[in-house]
Amino acid sequence: MSKKILICADSFGVTDPNYFGVHFSEKIKKIIPDCEIINFSRGGSSNSLIELQVHQGLIYNPDYVIVLFTDLWRTDYILSDSNFFNNLSKEKMPELRARYKDTEYSQVLDFNNQTYMTTAHYFPLTAKIPASDTVHSMKANYENSLKFQSHDLNCLRQYFIVLSILNLLKNKNIPMCFSLGGLDYVQERDKGTDSTYQQLVNTILPRHFMRNEIAEYMDKSIELNLWSQAQRGNDGPLFHTEDEIMQETFANECINKLGLL
């Protein structure tokens, strides 16, 4: 019987039909042909939505789980609570559906359209979006709203989400590996600062008299961070990292961490 591998992630976990065979999940399938890949990754997902993916994916009784975590500032919303669909989705989605017609990614687009949206797509944290708003003004509204959030509490929120997922998989005795991804990557705008994970370990957790329980799982952490290999801008694959050597390295790390060979 083939082994089932569940993948939960943001866009770094999404395959792209225009770059067939390049993604790490496809590399795993090539190395272990009899495995079944169950990919719940969705572009733009926050860590909360990645946690939701894990709970949804466990219904399929996977034998192994791979989780890729994402950036700190992605915040999730129920799409029906805003008129975002009328402003942007109607404009962009037909173009994307045409490009990815009859593919798994097209279903992902529909799912995101009908249910959740995150600030990865510049959805503002306050008020409903006026019909006249553009993508740029939505981004400005979002960045403005960051001034009113507690950085420490947002970091701690991500910490508890990550820990919740890792504890869940441990308690279910499901072999897993993970990448801290966006949580252990410094964005260009933040150069010279620590990553979110480094801030948690070095400053925030000690400040709140807490110990780092994620450290107990770091033997399951994948060393290669695909965020550091990503192409910036709109060119390249949906999963951002076109370099096949990096994708293959990531795949082999997953295989080794999971003990698949």
Residue frames relative to the residue before (quaternion, step in Angstrom):
aa qw qx qy qz dx dy dz
M 1.0000 0.0000 0.0000 0.0000 0.00 0.00 0.00
S 0.4639 -0.6985 0.4709 0.2742 3.58 -0.88 0.95
K 0.4450 -0.6765 0.5241 0.2637 3.55 -1.18 0.66
K 0.3067 -0.7562 0.5532 0.1673 3.57 -0.97 0.90
I 0.1126 -0.7860 0.6072 0.0294 3.57 -0.87 1.06
L 0.1899 -0.7843 0.5850 0.0808 3.55 -0.63 1.17
I 0.0997 -0.7822 0.6135 0.0421 3.58 -0.93 0.96
C 0.0246 -0.7877 0.6147 -0.0326 3.57 -0.80 1.08
A 0.2535 0.7746 -0.5235 0.2485 3.58 -0.62 1.11
D 0.5285 -0.5376 0.5168 0.4057 3.51 -1.40 -0.21
S 0.8335 -0.2119 0.1320 0.4929 3.61 -1.12 -0.57
F 0.5757 0.5976 -0.3890 0.4003 3.61 1.13 -0.47
G 0.6985 0.4448 -0.2683 0.4922 3.58 1.25 -0.35
V 0.5695 0.6177 -0.3679 0.3986 3.60 1.30 -0.19
T 0.3580 -0.7168 0.5530 0.2286 3.59 -0.91 0.86
D 0.2350 -0.7599 0.5927 0.1264 3.56 -1.25 0.46
P 0.4097 -0.7400 0.4743 0.2442 3.64 -0.54 1.14
N 0.6421 0.5200 -0.3299 0.4566 3.60 1.18 -0.41
Y 0.7237 0.2797 -0.2056 0.5964 3.57 1.35 -0.07
F 0.0139 0.8625 -0.5047 0.0338 3.52 0.90 1.01
G 0.8276 0.2475 -0.1939 0.4650 3.56 -0.97 0.92
V 0.5864 0.6117 -0.3625 0.3880 3.60 1.25 -0.19
H 0.6489 0.5729 -0.3209 0.3843 3.59 0.96 -0.90
F 0.6211 -0.5877 0.3691 0.3642 3.57 -1.09 0.73
S 0.6212 0.5411 -0.3576 0.4399 3.63 1.04 -0.66
E 0.6506 0.4922 -0.3063 0.4906 3.58 1.10 -0.71
K 0.6049 0.5391 -0.3469 0.4723 3.58 1.14 -0.61
I 0.6278 0.5256 -0.3325 0.4681 3.59 1.00 -0.82
K 0.6591 0.5150 -0.2992 0.4592 3.56 0.94 -0.93
K 0.6438 0.5177 -0.3201 0.4638 3.59 1.05 -0.75
I 0.6834 0.4724 -0.2833 0.4791 3.59 0.99 -0.84
I 0.7800 0.1612 -0.0765 0.5999 3.58 1.05 -0.80
P 0.1909 -0.8574 0.4650 0.1105 3.61 0.39 1.23
D 0.7175 0.4642 -0.2759 0.4399 3.60 0.99 -0.67
C 0.5070 0.6235 -0.4515 0.3878 3.63 1.21 0.19
E 0.3024 -0.7213 0.5912 0.1972 3.57 -1.26 0.46
I 0.2254 -0.7780 0.5758 0.1111 3.57 -0.69 1.12
I 0.0749 -0.7581 0.6472 0.0278 3.58 -0.83 1.04
N 0.0448 -0.8496 0.5247 -0.0310 3.56 -0.16 1.29
F 0.0947 -0.8186 0.5664 0.0088 3.56 -0.49 1.26
S 0.3583 0.7684 -0.4711 0.2434 3.59 1.27 0.12
R 0.0549 -0.7849 0.6171 0.0120 3.57 -1.10 0.78
G 0.4992 -0.6697 0.4655 0.2926 3.54 -0.85 0.98
G 0.8155 0.2585 -0.2016 0.4770 3.56 -0.98 0.89
S 0.4135 0.7385 -0.4626 0.2637 3.60 1.24 -0.02
S 0.3686 -0.6610 0.6062 0.2445 3.51 -1.23 0.64
N 0.6640 -0.4760 0.3679 0.4441 3.59 -1.25 0.06
S 0.5877 0.5595 -0.3681 0.4541 3.60 1.14 -0.56
L 0.6871 0.4621 -0.2846 0.4832 3.59 0.95 -0.85
I 0.5971 0.5340 -0.3651 0.4743 3.59 1.14 -0.53
E 0.6176 0.5203 -0.3403 0.4818 3.59 1.06 -0.70
L 0.6256 0.5255 -0.3296 0.4731 3.58 1.03 -0.78
Q 0.6168 0.5479 -0.3378 0.4531 3.60 1.00 -0.81
V 0.6416 0.5307 -0.3257 0.4479 3.57 0.94 -0.92
H 0.6829 0.4815 -0.2944 0.4639 3.59 0.84 -0.96
Q 0.6452 0.5051 -0.3198 0.4758 3.59 1.01 -0.78
G 0.6961 0.5055 -0.2734 0.4302 3.56 0.91 -0.97
L 0.6044 0.5839 -0.3590 0.4060 3.59 1.09 -0.62
I 0.5098 0.6377 -0.4156 0.4009 3.58 1.25 -0.35
Y 0.6930 0.4767 -0.2656 0.4712 3.59 1.16 -0.66
N 0.4073 -0.7587 0.4357 0.2621 3.60 1.30 0.26
P 0.0693 0.8229 -0.5601 0.0654 3.60 0.63 1.04
D 0.4550 -0.6673 0.5197 0.2784 3.54 -1.23 0.56
Y 0.7833 0.1095 -0.0347 0.6109 3.57 1.21 -0.62
V 0.1397 -0.7843 0.5984 0.0849 3.57 -1.20 0.54
I 0.1161 -0.7504 0.6483 0.0563 3.55 -1.08 0.90
V 0.0458 -0.8064 0.5895 -0.0077 3.60 -0.74 1.06
L 0.1090 -0.7634 0.6347 0.0495 3.55 -0.96 0.96
F 0.2468 -0.7901 0.5477 0.1223 3.58 -0.57 1.16
T 0.3470 -0.7759 0.5114 0.1265 3.53 -1.24 0.54
D 0.7951 -0.3669 0.2460 0.4156 3.51 -1.42 -0.07
L 0.6465 -0.5721 0.3766 0.3360 3.55 -1.22 0.65
W 0.7995 0.4070 -0.1785 0.4041 3.57 0.73 -1.12
R 0.4534 0.6570 -0.4886 0.3521 3.59 1.14 0.31
T 0.0345 -0.7964 0.6029 -0.0310 3.55 -0.70 1.15
D 0.3295 -0.8037 0.4773 0.1329 3.56 -0.85 0.99
Y 0.1138 -0.7829 0.6114 0.0167 3.52 -1.22 0.71
I 0.4359 -0.6091 0.5736 0.3316 3.51 -1.32 0.33
L 0.4686 -0.7387 0.4073 0.2626 3.53 -0.51 1.20
S 0.6382 0.5597 -0.3373 0.4070 3.58 1.01 -0.76
D 0.5921 0.5853 -0.3640 0.4176 3.60 1.25 -0.27
S 0.7567 0.2871 -0.1950 0.5541 3.60 1.21 -0.04
N 0.4508 -0.6516 0.5129 0.3304 3.58 -1.27 0.02
F 0.1784 0.8136 -0.5277 0.1668 3.56 1.17 0.67
F 0.6138 0.5741 -0.3485 0.4150 3.58 0.98 -0.87
N 0.6843 0.4991 -0.2868 0.4476 3.58 0.91 -0.92
N 0.7034 0.4897 -0.2703 0.4385 3.58 1.07 -0.72
L 0.8434 0.1858 -0.0453 0.5020 3.54 0.78 -1.02
S 0.6805 0.5308 -0.3126 0.3967 3.56 0.81 -1.00
K 0.6374 0.5262 -0.3394 0.4489 3.59 0.96 -0.81
E 0.6520 0.5292 -0.2990 0.4532 3.54 1.15 -0.69
K 0.7989 0.3582 -0.1477 0.4600 3.54 0.81 -1.09
M 0.6497 0.5914 -0.3359 0.3395 3.59 0.91 -0.86
P 0.6181 0.5319 -0.3819 0.4350 3.67 0.90 -0.66
E 0.6377 0.5296 -0.3194 0.4591 3.56 1.04 -0.82
L 0.6840 0.4737 -0.2842 0.4764 3.58 0.95 -0.89
R 0.6416 0.5215 -0.3321 0.4540 3.59 0.97 -0.80
A 0.6325 0.5296 -0.3319 0.4575 3.58 1.02 -0.78
R 0.6662 0.5103 -0.3013 0.4528 3.56 1.00 -0.85
Y 0.8094 0.2438 -0.1008 0.5247 3.58 0.96 -0.90
K 0.1500 0.8280 -0.5225 0.1371 3.55 1.13 0.71
D 0.8532 0.1155 -0.1146 0.4955 3.55 -1.07 0.86
T 0.5712 0.5493 -0.4191 0.4432 3.58 1.03 0.69
E 0.6685 -0.4861 0.3805 0.4147 3.54 -1.32 0.30
Y 0.6373 0.5495 -0.3377 0.4217 3.59 1.01 -0.78
S 0.5864 0.5728 -0.3689 0.4381 3.58 1.12 -0.62
Q 0.6377 0.5117 -0.3192 0.4791 3.58 1.07 -0.74
V 0.6184 0.5391 -0.3350 0.4633 3.56 1.08 -0.74
L 0.6271 0.5333 -0.3294 0.4624 3.59 0.99 -0.84
D 0.6628 0.5024 -0.3041 0.4647 3.56 0.92 -0.90
F 0.6352 0.5307 -0.3305 0.4536 3.57 0.98 -0.85
N 0.6769 0.4880 -0.2935 0.4664 3.57 0.85 -0.97
N 0.6339 0.5562 -0.3209 0.4310 3.56 1.04 -0.80
Q 0.7699 0.4072 -0.1847 0.4554 3.53 0.91 -0.99
T 0.7868 0.3261 -0.1675 0.4965 3.59 1.14 -0.42
Y 0.8622 -0.0394 0.0796 0.4988 3.57 0.02 -1.27
M 0.0747 -0.7479 0.6565 0.0637 3.51 -1.28 0.55
T 0.1896 -0.7851 0.5779 0.1169 3.59 -1.12 0.55
T 0.6380 -0.5297 0.3976 0.3928 3.52 -1.32 0.21
A 0.4201 0.6532 -0.4941 0.3908 3.58 1.23 0.15
H 0.7172 0.3738 -0.2201 0.5454 3.55 1.26 -0.48
Y 0.5512 -0.6668 0.3620 0.3472 3.58 1.25 0.57
F 0.3105 0.7223 -0.5505 0.2807 3.56 0.95 0.82
P 0.3945 -0.7635 0.4474 0.2476 3.65 -0.50 1.08
L 0.5256 -0.6622 0.4480 0.2908 3.53 -1.18 0.60
T 0.7686 0.3196 -0.1742 0.5260 3.60 1.15 -0.38
A 0.8618 0.1530 -0.1296 0.4659 3.52 -1.23 0.76
K 0.5275 -0.5851 0.5011 0.3582 3.54 -1.36 0.05
I 0.5310 -0.6666 0.4293 0.2989 3.54 -1.11 0.69
P 0.4003 -0.7021 0.5267 0.2634 3.62 -0.68 0.99
A 0.6029 -0.6017 0.3869 0.3532 3.56 -1.03 0.79
S 0.6754 0.5145 -0.2996 0.4352 3.60 1.11 -0.59
D 0.4877 0.6935 -0.4272 0.3142 3.60 1.24 -0.24
T 0.2610 -0.7298 0.6096 0.1664 3.53 -1.19 0.65
V 0.7011 -0.4282 0.3402 0.4576 3.55 -1.31 0.09
H 0.6649 0.5228 -0.3156 0.4301 3.58 0.93 -0.86
S 0.6781 0.4690 -0.3068 0.4755 3.59 0.93 -0.79
M 0.5964 0.5456 -0.3614 0.4647 3.58 1.14 -0.59
K 0.6377 0.5184 -0.3209 0.4708 3.55 1.02 -0.80
A 0.6485 0.5186 -0.3161 0.4588 3.58 0.97 -0.86
N 0.6363 0.5265 -0.3217 0.4630 3.58 1.00 -0.84
Y 0.6505 0.5231 -0.3074 0.4569 3.54 0.98 -0.89
E 0.6882 0.4815 -0.2896 0.4591 3.58 0.81 -1.00
N 0.6005 0.5623 -0.3393 0.4563 3.57 1.15 -0.68
S 0.6811 0.5206 -0.2884 0.4265 3.53 0.94 -0.97
L 0.5517 0.6285 -0.3922 0.3830 3.61 1.18 -0.50
K 0.5799 0.6123 -0.3682 0.3915 3.58 1.16 -0.61
F 0.7274 0.4395 -0.2334 0.4725 3.58 1.15 -0.58
Q 0.5940 0.5631 -0.3729 0.4371 3.59 1.26 0.19
S 0.4494 -0.6563 0.5331 0.2883 3.55 -1.19 0.59
H 0.4033 -0.7303 0.4985 0.2355 3.57 -0.59 1.14
D 0.6487 0.5295 -0.3236 0.4405 3.58 0.89 -0.92
L 0.7057 0.4700 -0.2766 0.4523 3.56 0.81 -1.01
N 0.6263 0.5204 -0.3443 0.4673 3.58 1.06 -0.64
C 0.6309 0.5179 -0.3240 0.4783 3.58 1.03 -0.78
L 0.6657 0.5017 -0.3003 0.4637 3.58 0.95 -0.90
R 0.5967 0.5605 -0.3571 0.4497 3.57 1.08 -0.69
Q 0.6644 0.4903 -0.3001 0.4776 3.58 0.91 -0.91
Y 0.6134 0.5635 -0.3325 0.4422 3.56 1.05 -0.84
F 0.7027 0.4622 -0.2740 0.4663 3.59 0.85 -0.95
I 0.6036 0.5414 -0.3582 0.4628 3.61 1.10 -0.62
V 0.6639 0.4956 -0.3016 0.4720 3.58 0.86 -0.99
L 0.6824 0.4936 -0.2901 0.4544 3.57 0.83 -0.99
S 0.6199 0.5503 -0.3394 0.4447 3.58 1.03 -0.75
I 0.6631 0.4958 -0.3018 0.4726 3.59 0.94 -0.89
L 0.6827 0.4911 -0.2959 0.4529 3.58 0.83 -0.97
N 0.6530 0.5055 -0.3115 0.4702 3.60 0.98 -0.81
L 0.6246 0.5514 -0.3329 0.4417 3.57 1.02 -0.85
L 0.7014 0.4641 -0.2738 0.4666 3.58 0.83 -1.00
K 0.6174 0.5359 -0.3398 0.4649 3.57 1.07 -0.72
N 0.6933 0.4888 -0.2791 0.4500 3.58 0.86 -0.97
K 0.6860 0.4433 -0.2744 0.5075 3.57 1.20 -0.53
N 0.3922 -0.7527 0.4474 0.2820 3.57 1.35 0.05
I 0.3979 0.6883 -0.5001 0.3432 3.56 0.99 0.88
P 0.4203 -0.6970 0.5133 0.2723 3.62 -0.64 1.03
M 0.0588 0.8140 -0.5715 0.0859 3.58 -0.83 0.97
C 0.0726 -0.7332 0.6671 0.1106 3.48 -1.41 0.21
F 0.1112 -0.8135 0.5700 0.0309 3.57 -1.17 0.46
S 0.2420 -0.7106 0.6357 0.1800 3.50 -1.39 0.36
L 0.4262 -0.6941 0.5150 0.2672 3.58 -0.89 0.89
G 0.2138 -0.8504 0.4697 0.1019 3.59 1.31 -0.23
G 0.8632 -0.0079 0.0446 0.5028 3.55 -0.76 -1.13
L 0.6102 0.5565 -0.3536 0.4393 3.59 1.20 -0.40
D 0.7598 0.2857 -0.1853 0.5538 3.58 1.20 -0.37
Y 0.5737 0.5328 -0.3832 0.4900 3.53 1.12 0.81
V 0.2883 -0.7537 0.5666 0.1667 3.58 -0.97 0.86
Q 0.3943 -0.7264 0.5170 0.2227 3.56 -0.64 1.15
E 0.6642 -0.5203 0.3628 0.3956 3.57 -1.21 0.57
R 0.6673 0.5194 -0.2979 0.4430 3.57 1.00 -0.87
D 0.7408 0.4128 -0.2054 0.4884 3.60 1.19 -0.52
K 0.2406 0.8085 -0.5096 0.1693 3.60 1.25 0.30
G 0.7464 0.3604 -0.2875 0.4800 3.54 -0.99 0.89
T 0.6691 0.4348 -0.3017 0.5218 3.57 1.30 -0.10
D 0.5748 -0.5588 0.4571 0.3852 3.56 -1.31 0.18
S 0.5468 -0.5595 0.4881 0.3870 3.57 -1.25 0.34
T 0.6906 -0.4588 0.3457 0.4394 3.58 -1.27 0.25
Y 0.6694 0.4985 -0.3112 0.4545 3.57 0.88 -0.90
Q 0.6511 0.5047 -0.3174 0.4697 3.60 0.96 -0.81
Q 0.6284 0.5238 -0.3326 0.4692 3.60 1.04 -0.74
L 0.6308 0.5345 -0.3281 0.4569 3.56 1.00 -0.83
V 0.7090 0.4741 -0.2597 0.4529 3.55 0.80 -1.09
N 0.7748 0.4110 -0.1988 0.4374 3.56 0.77 -1.06
T 0.8327 0.2224 -0.0649 0.5029 3.58 0.99 -0.79
I 0.7723 0.4364 -0.2403 0.3942 3.55 0.46 -1.26
L 0.6812 0.4716 -0.3083 0.4675 3.61 0.80 -0.91
P 0.6574 0.4845 -0.3308 0.4730 3.68 0.85 -0.79
R 0.6312 0.5488 -0.3334 0.4351 3.59 1.01 -0.81
H 0.7465 0.3576 -0.1983 0.5249 3.58 1.13 -0.71
F 0.4988 -0.6981 0.3986 0.3240 3.58 1.26 0.50
M 0.4942 0.6279 -0.4354 0.4146 3.55 1.01 0.94
R 0.3297 -0.7188 0.5680 0.2280 3.54 -1.16 0.56
N 0.5247 -0.6522 0.4571 0.3005 3.56 -1.17 0.58
E 0.1633 -0.8222 0.5412 0.0662 3.58 -0.19 1.26
I 0.5225 0.6106 -0.4269 0.4146 3.61 1.22 -0.26
A 0.5497 0.6413 -0.3837 0.3733 3.59 1.14 -0.65
E 0.6143 0.5717 -0.3398 0.4246 3.59 1.12 -0.66
Y 0.7239 0.4234 -0.2272 0.4951 3.58 1.24 -0.44
M 0.4447 0.7511 -0.4275 0.2353 3.60 1.24 -0.16
D 0.5409 0.5887 -0.4156 0.4338 3.62 1.22 -0.18
K 0.6644 0.4654 -0.2902 0.5077 3.59 1.31 -0.28
S 0.5266 0.6545 -0.3932 0.3738 3.58 1.31 -0.08
I 0.3905 -0.7104 0.5398 0.2270 3.56 -1.00 0.91
E 0.4618 -0.7283 0.4390 0.2524 3.56 -0.69 1.11
L 0.6933 0.4560 -0.2786 0.4834 3.59 0.93 -0.87
N 0.1655 -0.7783 0.6003 0.0804 3.57 -0.79 1.04
L 0.3642 -0.7658 0.4899 0.2020 3.59 -0.42 1.22
W 0.5388 0.6200 -0.4071 0.3995 3.61 1.18 -0.45
S 0.6813 0.4917 -0.2938 0.4558 3.59 1.01 -0.74
Q 0.6866 0.4480 -0.2722 0.5038 3.60 1.29 -0.25
A 0.4741 0.7313 -0.4063 0.2747 3.57 1.28 -0.18
Q 0.4114 -0.6538 0.5768 0.2658 3.52 -1.24 0.64
R 0.3022 -0.7606 0.5457 0.1800 3.57 -0.83 0.93
G 0.6751 0.4469 -0.3595 0.4640 3.55 -1.13 0.60
N 0.6705 -0.5377 0.3591 0.3639 3.57 -1.30 -0.16
D 0.5399 0.6211 -0.4120 0.3911 3.59 1.24 -0.06
G 0.7183 0.4605 -0.3188 0.4128 3.54 -1.26 0.37
P 0.7261 -0.4628 0.2997 0.4107 3.57 -1.32 0.04
L 0.6718 -0.4897 0.3800 0.4055 3.53 -1.31 0.30
F 0.7066 0.4416 -0.2559 0.4902 3.59 1.14 -0.64
H 0.5303 -0.7362 0.3212 0.2714 3.57 1.33 0.45
T 0.7688 0.3346 -0.1698 0.5178 3.62 1.05 -0.63
E 0.1709 -0.8474 0.4994 0.0573 3.53 0.01 1.37
D 0.5328 0.6618 -0.3923 0.3525 3.59 1.20 -0.53
E 0.3510 -0.7781 0.4860 0.1876 3.58 -0.40 1.26
I 0.6039 0.5559 -0.3630 0.4411 3.58 1.08 -0.65
M 0.6587 0.4999 -0.3041 0.4730 3.57 0.98 -0.86
Q 0.6504 0.5088 -0.3159 0.4672 3.59 0.96 -0.85
E 0.6652 0.4924 -0.3043 0.4717 3.58 0.99 -0.80
T 0.6173 0.5351 -0.3351 0.4694 3.57 1.07 -0.76
F 0.6484 0.5156 -0.3060 0.4691 3.56 0.97 -0.90
A 0.6449 0.5279 -0.3113 0.4566 3.58 0.96 -0.91
N 0.6777 0.4907 -0.2937 0.4623 3.59 0.91 -0.91
E 0.6102 0.5351 -0.3486 0.4688 3.58 1.08 -0.69
C 0.6415 0.5203 -0.3214 0.4631 3.58 0.95 -0.88
I 0.6578 0.5197 -0.3041 0.4525 3.56 0.90 -0.95
N 0.6759 0.4917 -0.2882 0.4672 3.58 0.95 -0.90
K 0.6672 0.5045 -0.3009 0.4581 3.60 0.93 -0.91
L 0.7107 0.4462 -0.2509 0.4826 3.56 1.05 -0.77
G 0.3719 -0.7458 0.4700 0.2909 3.59 1.29 -0.31
L 0.2637 0.8158 -0.4765 0.1948 3.55 1.11 0.76
L 0.7541 0.2945 -0.1950 0.5537 3.60 1.19 -0.38
